[in-house]
Amino acid sequence: MSATDFSFSGREDIGWRLRSYSLDPVKITIHDTAPDGYAIGARLVTNGDNGHIVWRLRTIPSGQETATWTTYATPGGYISNAYIEVRKIKVSTGVISYCQSSSVMSAPFDDSSA
């Protein structure tokens, strides 16, 4: 899944586990391509048995153009779909100036009734 504009991009590669109760690994990569006073962050969003879950926002450390994290998501129930939000945040104020969502990725198989 990916989201982008002309000054940043974000990508997330997800490993769906059998039975779709966890996403492992979740690899988040974001790029800040413009030195414009904004920080770039990305977060995973999942929907499923435990509702709509917005996971922790991860931002590129100061002075870097690219950052990558590998993590996992285990919300405690079936995950029916996931997507990422990439945000552009004004460094001086912390105000989110832009947010773009990737397309929604559905579980590659439906075993929610198993």
N, C-alpha and C positions, 0 to 999 in steps of 0.2 A: 504494500500500500504506500502511496506517496502523496504529498501535497507540496505545492510550490507557488512562488510568484517570482518577480524579477530580482528580489533582494535576498531570498532565502529558499531553502528546500528542506524537506524532511522525508525520511523513508523509514518504514518499519517492516521487518521480515518476521513472520510469525510461524512457529511450529505448532500446529494443532495436534494435541494428544488424542489418542484413541479414546473414544467415548466423550470427547469435547468437554471435559471438566477442568482442563487447564491448558494454558498456552505456554509452551516451553520448547525452545527459547523464544523470547521476544527481543529482537535486536532493533534498537532505535538509533538512527543516524541522522544528525541535523547539520546543515551547512549555513553559515552566515556569510553571504557574498558581498555585502555592502557595509563599509565603515560609516554608518549613519546615525550612531547614538542609540540604536535599538538592540536589545538582546533577543535571541530566538530560543523558543522552548517548544517541546513536544510532549504529548501525553497520550496514553492509550485510553480508549473508552470501550467498554464491553456491555453487552446486553444479554440477559439470559434468565435462568431461574431466580437469581438474586437481584433482579432488576437492572437498572441502569447504573453502572459503576464508572466513575471518572477516576482514573489512577493518577498518581503523583506527576506533576509537571517537572520535566527535566530541562535544564537550560545549558547552553554552551558556556563553559567557564570563560571569564574575562581574559582577553588576549588571544583566544583561539578562534579559528574559523570553522572548525569541524569538531564534533564530539560524537562518540558512539558508546552506548550502554547495552549490555546484555542482561536481561532479567527474565522473570516469568510472571504469570498471572494465574492465580488459583482462587476464584471467588467463592468456592464452596458449592457449586451447582453447575448445571449444564450451561455452556456459553453458546448462544445461537449466532452472534455476530460480533465483530470488532472493527474499529477504525481508529485513526489518529487525528488529533488536532495539533496543528502547528501554529504557534502564536508569536507575534511580533510585539515586544514589550519595550516601552520607552524607559531607558535606563534611569534617567533623572527623576522620574515620578512613579515608576512601577505600573503605569496605566497600560492596559492592553490596547494597542492601536489597530490590530488586525488579527483575525483568526480564520484559518482555513481548515476544513475537514477533508480527509481523504474519502474515497469511495468506501462503502461498507463492504467488508469481507464476511461472508457467511461461512458457517462451519462446513467443511467439505463433505460431511455426511450427517444425517439426522438420526441420532440415537437417543434423543431426549426421553423417550418412553422406556428405555432399557433399564 
